Amino acid sequence: MPPQEVRKFVFDEPFVPFRLHVTNGSSYEVLRPSEIQVFPLQVSIAIDPDDSGLYRSSVRVAPNHITRIEFLPSARKPRA
């Protein structure tokens, strides 16, 4: 998936939480825009928050390994 397409999900107003699926079968939930950074050759996703809200780790994925992005079931995309 082109990085520009991923950025559309991150900067959509209002932001809607989503799940990012990758070629190895893993998936990552992005609940806030601050949990993801999109670069031309990699997407970095913060994971494993502690009780204070700081993240313990991150995962890096090449954009070409992102197979799809879906809105989380609990989050509704507002109608236009």
MARNU-194518 format. One record per atom (N, C-alpha, C, O): chain; residue number from 1; x, y, z negated. Coordinates in nm, 4 decimals. Layout:
["A"; NUM; [X; Y; Z]] ...
This chain:
["A"; 1; [0.0861; -0.1169; 0.0000]] ["A"; 1; [0.0000; 0.0000; 0.0000]] ["A"; 1; [0.0908; 0.1234; 0.0000]] ["A"; 1; [0.1847; 0.1303; -0.0793]] ["A"; 2; [0.0650; 0.2178; 0.0851]] ["A"; 2; [0.1473; 0.3389; 0.0881]] ["A"; 2; [0.1391; 0.4149; -0.0449]] ["A"; 2; [0.0326; 0.4212; -0.1065]] ["A"; 3; [0.2513; 0.4724; -0.0889]] ["A"; 3; [0.2498; 0.5456; -0.2156]] ["A"; 3; [0.1488; 0.6604; -0.2168]] ["A"; 3; [0.0940; 0.6935; -0.3219]] ["A"; 4; [0.1239; 0.7208; -0.1015]] ["A"; 4; [0.0263; 0.8302; -0.0946]] ["A"; 4; [-0.1131; 0.7820; -0.1329]] ["A"; 4; [-0.1907; 0.8561; -0.1932]] ["A"; 5; [-0.1444; 0.6583; -0.0980]] ["A"; 5; [-0.2747; 0.6019; -0.1323]] ["A"; 5; [-0.2860; 0.5802; -0.2836]] ["A"; 5; [-0.3906; 0.6059; -0.3431]] ["A"; 6; [-0.1775; 0.5329; -0.3446]] ["A"; 6; [-0.1766; 0.5135; -0.4898]] ["A"; 6; [-0.1959; 0.6478; -0.5589]] ["A"; 6; [-0.2703; 0.6576; -0.6564]] ["A"; 7; [-0.1292; 0.7508; -0.5088]] ["A"; 7; [-0.1410; 0.8854; -0.5681]] ["A"; 7; [-0.2846; 0.9359; -0.5669]] ["A"; 7; [-0.3246; 1.0097; -0.6569]] ["A"; 8; [-0.3622; 0.8974; -0.4669]] ["A"; 8; [-0.5028; 0.9406; -0.4614]] ["A"; 8; [-0.5785; 0.8928; -0.5848]] ["A"; 8; [-0.6603; 0.9667; -0.6396]] ["A"; 9; [-0.5521; 0.7707; -0.6288]] ["A"; 9; [-0.6181; 0.7184; -0.7488]] ["A"; 9; [-0.5715; 0.7927; -0.8735]] ["A"; 9; [-0.6505; 0.8166; -0.9648]] ["A"; 10; [-0.4443; 0.8291; -0.8778]] ["A"; 10; [-0.3872; 0.8954; -0.9962]] ["A"; 10; [-0.4395; 1.0379; -1.0099]] ["A"; 10; [-0.4707; 1.0827; -1.1201]] ["A"; 11; [-0.4490; 1.1084; -0.8982]] ["A"; 11; [-0.4848; 1.2504; -0.9046]] ["A"; 11; [-0.6306; 1.2787; -0.8704]] ["A"; 11; [-0.6696; 1.3948; -0.8575]] ["A"; 12; [-0.7110; 1.1749; -0.8556]] ["A"; 12; [-0.8537; 1.1932; -0.8305]] ["A"; 12; [-0.9162; 1.2700; -0.9471]] ["A"; 12; [-0.8837; 1.2444; -1.0630]] ["A"; 13; [-1.0046; 1.3626; -0.9168]] ["A"; 13; [-1.0746; 1.4399; -1.0200]] ["A"; 13; [-1.2225; 1.4081; -1.0149]] ["A"; 13; [-1.2824; 1.4220; -0.9082]] ["A"; 14; [-1.2844; 1.3667; -1.1227]] ["A"; 14; [-1.2200; 1.3319; -1.2483]] ["A"; 14; [-1.1479; 1.1979; -1.2361]] ["A"; 14; [-1.1844; 1.1137; -1.1540]] ["A"; 15; [-1.0459; 1.1795; -1.3184]] ["A"; 15; [-0.9705; 1.0546; -1.3173]] ["A"; 15; [-1.0604; 0.9392; -1.3606]] ["A"; 15; [-1.1364; 0.9514; -1.4567]] ["A"; 16; [-1.0512; 0.8278; -1.2893]] ["A"; 16; [-1.1266; 0.7068; -1.3231]] ["A"; 16; [-1.0252; 0.5944; -1.3465]] ["A"; 16; [-0.9453; 0.5658; -1.2574]] ["A"; 17; [-1.0260; 0.5299; -1.4637]] ["A"; 17; [-0.9315; 0.4210; -1.4910]] ["A"; 17; [-0.9406; 0.3111; -1.3847]] ["A"; 17; [-1.0482; 0.2812; -1.3329]] ["A"; 18; [-0.8249; 0.2520; -1.3538]] ["A"; 18; [-0.8213; 0.1499; -1.2492]] ["A"; 18; [-0.7242; 0.0381; -1.2835]] ["A"; 18; [-0.6421; 0.0497; -1.3744]] ["A"; 19; [-0.7361; -0.0699; -1.2084]] ["A"; 19; [-0.6465; -0.1853; -1.2213]] ["A"; 19; [-0.5701; -0.1983; -1.0902]] ["A"; 19; [-0.6286; -0.1966; -0.9819]] ["A"; 20; [-0.4391; -0.2110; -1.1021]] ["A"; 20; [-0.3511; -0.2229; -0.9878]] ["A"; 20; [-0.3071; -0.3691; -0.9757]] ["A"; 20; [-0.2537; -0.4246; -1.0717]] ["A"; 21; [-0.3282; -0.4318; -0.8612]] ["A"; 21; [-0.2937; -0.5722; -0.8381]] ["A"; 21; [-0.1695; -0.5804; -0.7499]] ["A"; 21; [-0.1554; -0.5040; -0.6545]] ["A"; 22; [-0.0785; -0.6742; -0.7824]] ["A"; 22; [0.0450; -0.6883; -0.7053]] ["A"; 22; [0.0585; -0.8295; -0.6484]] ["A"; 22; [-0.0132; -0.9210; -0.6889]] ["A"; 23; [0.1507; -0.8458; -0.5547]] ["A"; 23; [0.1637; -0.9696; -0.4783]] ["A"; 23; [0.1956; -1.0920; -0.5637]] ["A"; 23; [0.1611; -1.2032; -0.5236]] ["A"; 24; [0.2595; -1.0768; -0.6790]] ["A"; 24; [0.2927; -1.1939; -0.7613]] ["A"; 24; [0.1752; -1.2405; -0.8471]] ["A"; 24; [0.1897; -1.3327; -0.9273]] ["A"; 25; [0.0586; -1.1769; -0.8305]] ["A"; 25; [-0.0604; -1.2150; -0.9052]] ["A"; 25; [-0.0823; -1.1352; -1.0322]] ["A"; 25; [-0.1871; -1.1483; -1.0953]] ["A"; 26; [0.0136; -1.0533; -1.0710]] ["A"; 26; [-0.0019; -0.9690; -1.1896]] ["A"; 26; [-0.0966; -0.8528; -1.1607]] ["A"; 26; [-0.1185; -0.8150; -1.0457]] ["A"; 27; [-0.1516; -0.7978; -1.2677]] ["A"; 27; [-0.2312; -0.6759; -1.2554]] ["A"; 27; [-0.2042; -0.5885; -1.3771]] ["A"; 27; [-0.1708; -0.6382; -1.4846]] ["A"; 28; [-0.2190; -0.4590; -1.3588]] ["A"; 28; [-0.1899; -0.3623; -1.4638]] ["A"; 28; [-0.3017; -0.2595; -1.4696]] ["A"; 28; [-0.3422; -0.2048; -1.3670]] ["A"; 29; [-0.3509; -0.2336; -1.5894]] ["A"; 29; [-0.4552; -0.1333; -1.6067]] ["A"; 29; [-0.3921; 0.0029; -1.6311]] ["A"; 29; [-0.2969; 0.0168; -1.7079]] ["A"; 30; [-0.4464; 0.1010; -1.5650]] ["A"; 30; [-0.4029; 0.2397; -1.5818]] ["A"; 30; [-0.5232; 0.3146; -1.6379]] ["A"; 30; [-0.6204; 0.3398; -1.5666]] ["A"; 31; [-0.5162; 0.3498; -1.7655]] ["A"; 31; [-0.6293; 0.4130; -1.8335]] ["A"; 31; [-0.6217; 0.5653; -1.8327]] ["A"; 31; [-0.7231; 0.6330; -1.8500]] ["A"; 32; [-0.5007; 0.6195; -1.8126]] ["A"; 32; [-0.4788; 0.7643; -1.8102]] ["A"; 32; [-0.3764; 0.7968; -1.7017]] ["A"; 32; [-0.2882; 0.7152; -1.6747]] ["A"; 33; [-0.3858; 0.9126; -1.6397]] ["A"; 33; [-0.2867; 0.9491; -1.5368]] ["A"; 33; [-0.1438; 0.9516; -1.5909]] ["A"; 33; [-0.0489; 0.9296; -1.5156]] ["A"; 34; [-0.1276; 0.9780; -1.7188]] ["A"; 34; [0.0078; 0.9854; -1.7769]] ["A"; 34; [0.0748; 0.8489; -1.7857]] ["A"; 34; [0.1937; 0.8413; -1.8165]] ["A"; 35; [0.0015; 0.7407; -1.7594]] ["A"; 35; [0.0571; 0.6054; -1.7690]] ["A"; 35; [0.1217; 0.5580; -1.6388]] ["A"; 35; [0.1729; 0.4462; -1.6337]] ["A"; 36; [0.1206; 0.6396; -1.5341]] ["A"; 36; [0.1739; 0.5955; -1.4055]] ["A"; 36; [0.2478; 0.7090; -1.3359]] ["A"; 36; [0.2055; 0.8246; -1.3394]] ["A"; 37; [0.3592; 0.6732; -1.2725]] ["A"; 37; [0.4331; 0.7668; -1.1897]] ["A"; 37; [0.4529; 0.7011; -1.0541]] ["A"; 37; [0.4884; 0.5836; -1.0449]] ["A"; 38; [0.4294; 0.7783; -0.9500]] ["A"; 38; [0.4398; 0.7252; -0.8144]] ["A"; 38; [0.5563; 0.7934; -0.7433]] ["A"; 38; [0.5617; 0.9159; -0.7324]] ["A"; 39; [0.6489; 0.7114; -0.6955]] ["A"; 39; [0.7646; 0.7572; -0.6195]] ["A"; 39; [0.7592; 0.6913; -0.4815]] ["A"; 39; [0.6847; 0.5950; -0.4636]] ["A"; 40; [0.8345; 0.7393; -0.3854]] ["A"; 40; [0.8303; 0.6790; -0.2523]] ["A"; 40; [0.8632; 0.5291; -0.2500]] ["A"; 40; [0.8044; 0.4541; -0.1721]] ["A"; 41; [0.9568; 0.4854; -0.3350]] ["A"; 41; [1.0000; 0.3453; -0.3307]] ["A"; 41; [0.9608; 0.2635; -0.4523]] ["A"; 41; [0.9901; 0.1441; -0.4579]] ["A"; 42; [0.8950; 0.3251; -0.5499]] ["A"; 42; [0.8502; 0.2492; -0.6666]] ["A"; 42; [0.7366; 0.3195; -0.7381]] ["A"; 42; [0.7217; 0.4416; -0.7323]] ["A"; 43; [0.6573; 0.2383; -0.8057]] ["A"; 43; [0.5510; 0.2867; -0.8926]] ["A"; 43; [0.5862; 0.2371; -1.0318]] ["A"; 43; [0.6085; 0.1177; -1.0517]] ["A"; 44; [0.5912; 0.3277; -1.1278]] ["A"; 44; [0.6265; 0.2936; -1.2657]] ["A"; 44; [0.5005; 0.3045; -1.3518]] ["A"; 44; [0.4335; 0.4077; -1.3530]] ["A"; 45; [0.4694; 0.1959; -1.4241]] ["A"; 45; [0.3482; 0.1900; -1.5052]] ["A"; 45; [0.3873; 0.1671; -1.6507]] ["A"; 45; [0.4564; 0.0701; -1.6817]] ["A"; 46; [0.3440; 0.2550; -1.7397]] ["A"; 46; [0.3698; 0.2402; -1.8836]] ["A"; 46; [0.2786; 0.1316; -1.9392]] ["A"; 46; [0.1593; 0.1274; -1.9089]] ["A"; 47; [0.3363; 0.0438; -2.0211]] ["A"; 47; [0.2577; -0.0657; -2.0788]] ["A"; 47; [0.2908; -0.0802; -2.2267]] ["A"; 47; [0.3906; -0.0265; -2.2748]] ["A"; 48; [0.2075; -0.1521; -2.2969]] ["A"; 48; [0.2285; -0.1902; -2.4360]] ["A"; 48; [0.2406; -0.0699; -2.5307]] ["A"; 48; [0.3460; -0.0495; -2.5908]] ["A"; 49; [0.1326; 0.0105; -2.5445]] ["A"; 49; [0.1392; 0.1241; -2.6366]] ["A"; 49; [0.1427; 0.0774; -2.7820]] ["A"; 49; [0.0817; -0.0234; -2.8178]] ["A"; 50; [0.2151; 0.1524; -2.8649]] ["A"; 50; [0.2143; 0.1219; -3.0081]] ["A"; 50; [0.1032; 0.2021; -3.0757]] ["A"; 50; [0.0266; 0.2713; -3.0086]] ["A"; 51; [0.0945; 0.1930; -3.2072]] ["A"; 51; [-0.0134; 0.2597; -3.2811]] ["A"; 51; [-0.0095; 0.4115; -3.2698]] ["A"; 51; [-0.1122; 0.4776; -3.2856]] ["A"; 52; [0.1084; 0.4671; -3.2425]] ["A"; 52; [0.1189; 0.6123; -3.2311]] ["A"; 52; [0.0904; 0.6623; -3.0904]] ["A"; 52; [0.0871; 0.7830; -3.0667]] ["A"; 53; [0.0696; 0.5696; -2.9964]] ["A"; 53; [0.0409; 0.6096; -2.8595]] ["A"; 53; [0.1633; 0.6135; -2.7700]] ["A"; 53; [0.1517; 0.6449; -2.6515]] ["A"; 54; [0.2812; 0.5821; -2.8244]] ["A"; 54; [0.4012; 0.5748; -2.7418]] ["A"; 54; [0.4093; 0.4370; -2.6777]] ["A"; 54; [0.3717; 0.3368; -2.7386]] ["A"; 55; [0.4579; 0.4329; -2.5561]] ["A"; 55; [0.4662; 0.3065; -2.4843]] ["A"; 55; [0.5996; 0.2385; -2.5108]] ["A"; 55; [0.7042; 0.3033; -2.5139]] ["A"; 56; [0.5948; 0.1081; -2.5296]] ["A"; 56; [0.7150; 0.0309; -2.5614]] ["A"; 56; [0.7921; -0.0107; -2.4367]] ["A"; 56; [0.9108; -0.0425; -2.4441]] ["A"; 57; [0.7247; -0.0102; -2.3228]] ["A"; 57; [0.7873; -0.0629; -2.2030]] ["A"; 57; [0.7204; -0.0063; -2.0784]] ["A"; 57; [0.6185; 0.0623; -2.0856]] ["A"; 58; [0.7805; -0.0371; -1.9650]] ["A"; 58; [0.7192; -0.0004; -1.8372]] ["A"; 58; [0.7503; -0.1094; -1.7351]] ["A"; 58; [0.8435; -0.1883; -1.7509]] ["A"; 59; [0.6701; -0.1108; -1.6315]] ["A"; 59; [0.6874; -0.2053; -1.5219]] ["A"; 59; [0.7071; -0.1234; -1.3956]] ["A"; 59; [0.6384; -0.0236; -1.3739]] ["A"; 60; [0.8009; -0.1657; -1.3129]] ["A"; 60; [0.8228; -0.0994; -1.1843]] ["A"; 60; [0.7828; -0.1936; -1.0721]] ["A"; 60; [0.8196; -0.3111; -1.0709]] ["A"; 61; [0.7069; -0.1397; -0.9784]] ["A"; 61; [0.6556; -0.2178; -0.8663]] ["A"; 61; [0.6826; -0.1403; -0.7372]] ["A"; 61; [0.6602; -0.0194; -0.7307]] ["A"; 62; [0.7303; -0.2101; -0.6356]] ["A"; 62; [0.7450; -0.1471; -0.5041]] ["A"; 62; [0.6054; -0.1267; -0.4453]] ["A"; 62; [0.5226; -0.2176; -0.4512]] ["A"; 63; [0.5784; -0.0101; -0.3893]] ["A"; 63; [0.4442; 0.0148; -0.3347]] ["A"; 63; [0.3985; -0.0905; -0.2345]] ["A"; 63; [0.2791; -0.1197; -0.2268]] ["A"; 64; [0.4909; -0.1483; -0.1573]] ["A"; 64; [0.4506; -0.2485; -0.0587]] ["A"; 64; [0.4093; -0.3807; -0.1232]] ["A"; 64; [0.3616; -0.4708; -0.0542]] ["A"; 65; [0.4272; -0.3931; -0.2552]] ["A"; 65; [0.3821; -0.5125; -0.3269]] ["A"; 65; [0.2461; -0.4910; -0.3947]] ["A"; 65; [0.1938; -0.5824; -0.4585]] ["A"; 66; [0.1899; -0.3731; -0.3815]] ["A"; 66; [0.0562; -0.3466; -0.4354]] ["A"; 66; [-0.0449; -0.3946; -0.3324]] ["A"; 66; [-0.0488; -0.3456; -0.2195]] ["A"; 67; [-0.1266; -0.4914; -0.3731]] ["A"; 67; [-0.2229; -0.5502; -0.2792]] ["A"; 67; [-0.3568; -0.4783; -0.2797]] ["A"; 67; [-0.4214; -0.4656; -0.1757]] ["A"; 68; [-0.3984; -0.4313; -0.3966]] ["A"; 68; [-0.5254; -0.3577; -0.4048]] ["A"; 68; [-0.5343; -0.2841; -0.5370]] ["A"; 68; [-0.4623; -0.3134; -0.6325]] ["A"; 69; [-0.6242; -0.1885; -0.5393]] ["A"; 69; [-0.6546; -0.1123; -0.6604]] ["A"; 69; [-0.8055; -0.1139; -0.6751]] ["A"; 69; [-0.8791; -0.0905; -0.5792]] ["A"; 70; [-0.8506; -0.1418; -0.7967]] ["A"; 70; [-0.9951; -0.1438; -0.8211]] ["A"; 70; [-1.0265; -0.0605; -0.9451]] ["A"; 70; [-0.9483; -0.0562; -1.0401]] ["A"; 71; [-1.1405; 0.0044; -0.9426]] ["A"; 71; [-1.1856; 0.0762; -1.0610]] ["A"; 71; [-1.2222; -0.0252; -1.1676]] ["A"; 71; [-1.2747; -0.1319; -1.1361]] ["A"; 72; [-1.1954; 0.0064; -1.2924]] ["A"; 72; [-1.2295; -0.0846; -1.4018]] ["A"; 72; [-1.3800; -0.0934; -1.4157]] ["A"; 72; [-1.4498; 0.0059; -1.3952]] ["A"; 73; [-1.4323; -0.2126; -1.4509]] ["A"; 73; [-1.5776; -0.2313; -1.4598]] ["A"; 73; [-1.6455; -0.1328; -1.5539]] ["A"; 73; [-1.7587; -0.0914; -1.5289]] ["A"; 74; [-1.5783; -0.0949; -1.6611]] ["A"; 74; [-1.6396; -0.0039; -1.7576]] ["A"; 74; [-1.6380; 0.1415; -1.7100]] ["A"; 74; [-1.7052; 0.2271; -1.7674]] ["A"; 75; [-1.5616; 0.1679; -1.6059]] ["A"; 75; [-1.5522; 0.3046; -1.5557]] ["A"; 75; [-1.6342; 0.3158; -1.4286]] ["A"; 75; [-1.6175; 0.2369; -1.3356]] ["A"; 76; [-1.7201; 0.4113; -1.4253]] ["A"; 76; [-1.8030; 0.4321; -1.3063]] ["A"; 76; [-1.7493; 0.5473; -1.2269]] ["A"; 76; [-1.7199; 0.6538; -1.2812]] ["A"; 77; [-1.7366; 0.5260; -1.0987]] ["A"; 77; [-1.6970; 0.6326; -1.0090]] ["A"; 77; [-1.8162; 0.7247; -0.9917]] ["A"; 77; [-1.9239; 0.6801; -0.9521]] ["A"; 78; [-1.7979; 0.8553; -1.0215]] ["A"; 78; [-1.9113; 0.9478; -1.0073]] ["A"; 78; [-1.9566; 0.9563; -0.8610]] ["A"; 78; [-1.8756; 0.9494; -0.7686]] ["A"; 79; [-2.0858; 0.9712; -0.8433]] ["A"; 79; [-2.1396; 0.9855; -0.7091]] ["A"; 79; [-2.1134; 1.1265; -0.6570]] ["A"; 79; [-2.1203; 1.2249; -0.7306]] ["A"; 80; [-2.0838; 1.1324; -0.5307]] ["A"; 80; [-2.0561; 1.2633; -0.4678]] ["A"; 80; [-2.1850; 1.3322; -0.4308]] ["A"; 80; [-2.1826; 1.4429; -0.3770]] 
